[in-house]
Amino acid sequence: MSETNSPLPRGVADAYVDDLIALDPVTGTYLGVKESSSRLPDTSPAGQEALAELARTTLARLDEAERRPGADSDIERRCARLLRERLTAELAVHEAEEGLRAVGNMSTPAHSVREVFTVTPAQTDEDWAAIAERLRAVPAALAGYRESLALGLERKLYAGPRPTATFVEQLTEWSDDGTGRGWFEDFASAGPEALRAELDDAARGATAAVVELRDWMRDVYAPTIEGAPNTVGRERYARWSRYFNGTDLDLDEAYAYGWAEYHRLLAEMRKEAAKVLPDAETPWVALAHLDEHGRHIEGVDEVREWLQGLMDQAIEQLDGTHFDLAERVRKVESCIAPPGSAAAPYYTPPSEDFSRPGRTWLPTMGQTRFPVYDLVSTWYHEGVPGHHLQLAQWTHVAGNLSRYQATVGGVSANAEGWALYAERLMDELGFLTDAEQRLGYLDAQMMRAARVIVDIGMHLELEIPADSPFHPGERWTPELAQEFFGAHSSRPADFVESELTRYLTIPGQAIGYKLGERAWLLGRENARKRHGDAFDLKAWHMAALSQGSLGLDDLVDELSHL
């Protein structure tokens, strides 16, 4: 492990980041470490074990650091609290050998290998030379991933058939975009002519590796796991829930909360839908009306520019009133996601030096017409004041935290909870100015409540409550979950299918939006009660966004005392 100048927890945490980057150059690239641009991680079982051993060694060093004078200061205590919780959760996942069955439509090593190219520097010939080297590393990275999955087969640790089938389809799309070229070849085509032959050769090798992985997944992996369950059961779900939420949740209470939010939101949606289409039988009939007759943006380039304008406007109106933003935090870019992505929009944070800004990504799924009601609150979530303000602020104040807290130590439910809180904040502040936008916001909120219901429900095979309008008394299955989700969402069928596959791929992650929002709201309410009339929302926002990540229970505790 690398040396550190500080024996306190922040020093231990930052040394961990240095050593993590050495093992995982994908993480290094997202942080803006130039030396990482030419490499890819070891995705084999040996590579996974090296990461686990780093976590074990770091926890031992943290034990020692917490006994030293000064370790009980707020800034050291928060860092230690996060580091211990995160590494413990990661080790629990590793020791259950979950990495030997990491198959799905997102968040697999193969997805990581592809997506890192979209954030790799590509401005100079030197950058592209590094990209060529990274392209040549793709076959080994995908071979290591295949080695991990093969060991999983040997140990009868199977992924679900549905996520596997979707993954095979994605690999097919990555290997041929319909013109006889693969995604890597399309990507490399933007490189300089001086490196054309080298880039083309490396890209063809990367595509060949994708084809080889696809064929093995289709011809060996899929037949072997045929008949395996798509869901994970309570024990595995609890482990993943801890990983994504940073705490051991009462899953039955969370399931009941999801239903309570469902009933609350449905009543509110009905009121708003009446303003859009007075005779609509359900809110989703009104939303379908908006798909055809509501405001919309025509064209992919046009929607990217419109989303950029939406974020720019939000920054101008929120900065100085509800947030105090540093100049470099004020920059965020709207981008179109590469083909073959999952259906959900996403955000990538800035590099540590802000040379690469934060970016929002819209998967078009082949569409060229985009209803506005479906975009406004989503971009408040992905961009401003959602993911961008939180993650860019962490990066901005990294020197006051630790590098770990500002980057790789993030808890999914903390970040997704903030982003959902950000949508609600914009509603509270009056930014959703008409019935279209507000119904779209409520539809997005309903989607997050439905996620809690179906994600917990189907993986734990829980009973649908007697007061549900949908199959009361039956036990959840993935098929019922998809039907329920489709009936309570304005999203098209391909999005709904992608979403359900996502929940089967990364169990416990989707519940963090609504449960994380609940944590942020509780922390704000506790702080408001504590300060009374002196409560300053802008000051609370900036203090909350400047403390780094925490698991949900720890988050409520810290937010309540700001």
JOBELDA-V298366 format. One record per helix or strand of 3 or more residues. SS is the DSSP state (h for helix, s for strand). FROM is the first residue (numbers start at 1). TO is the last residue. If there is no record, write none. Layout:
ss->{SS	SS}
from->{FROM	FROM}
to->{TO	TO}
This chain:
ss->{h	h	h	h	h	h	h	h	h	h	h	h	h	h	s	h	h	s	s	s	s	h	h	h	h	h	h	h	h	h	h	h	h}
from->{9	25	34	45	74	98	109	125	161	183	193	233	251	283	296	300	327	332	346	358	369	372	376	387	398	403	412	435	478	493	512	537	552}
to->{23	31	36	65	95	101	119	154	175	188	225	245	276	293	298	318	330	336	348	362	371	374	382	396	400	406	428	460	487	505	534	545	560}
